[in-house]
Amino acid sequence: MGMSEDEKEIKKELAGYKRKITETAGMIHDIVEDTLWVDYVKLLSLSELIQVQMQEMLDFKSKYDFLK
């Protein structure tokens, strides 16, 4: 059985949440790899942002059984 159009849209929205988390993680990676000595002060706020983003994604995902 294929996914309905609504399910496809919900999966697309979930992908958006995941993309934002990955982008934030990439920013942390770039700091660690390239600019740690200058930008280390940004790491705490970016880490906190990832925690918020992850919780938002998990909350969204928990609303839909087909995403589990």
N, C-alpha and C positions, 0 to 999 in steps of 0.2 A: 504494500500500500504506500503510495506516494504522500508527500506532505501537502497540506492544503496551502492556499495562498496566505492565509493568516499565519500559519506556522512558519512559512518561509520569511515573512516579514518579521516575526518574532526572532527567528534565528539571525536575521540580518541585524536586528537591534542588539542582540547578544554579541555579535561580532564587533559592533561598534564599541561596546563596553570593553571587550578584550583588547581592541586596538588601542584605546586610550591607556589602559594599564601597561601594555607593551611599550608604548611611546614614553611613558614615565619611567619605566624600567630602563629604557634605552638612554634616557637623560642621565640616570644614575650611572649607568655603565660608561657613558662618555666622560663624566666627571672623574670616575675612578681611573679610567685609562689615560685621559689626556690632561685634565686640569685640576687634579686633586688638591695640589698645594695652594691653589687660588680659590677654588669653588667648593671646598669641603663644607663650608657653612650652609650650602644648599641641600646637603644630603639629608638632614633631619626632616626638613619640610617636604622633600620629595618622598621620603620613606613614609611619612604620615599620609601624604596624598595617595600613595599606593594602597595603604590600608583602607582608606575611605573608598577608593575606587573598587577595590576587591569586594568590600561589603556591599556596595551598590550592585555590583554584578551578581554576587551570590543571592542577594535579595530578589533581584529580577528573575534569576534562573529558578529560584524556588517556587515561583508563581505558576510554572508550567511543567507539568509532569513529563511531557515529551522531551524536555531538555535534560532530564535527570539520567 
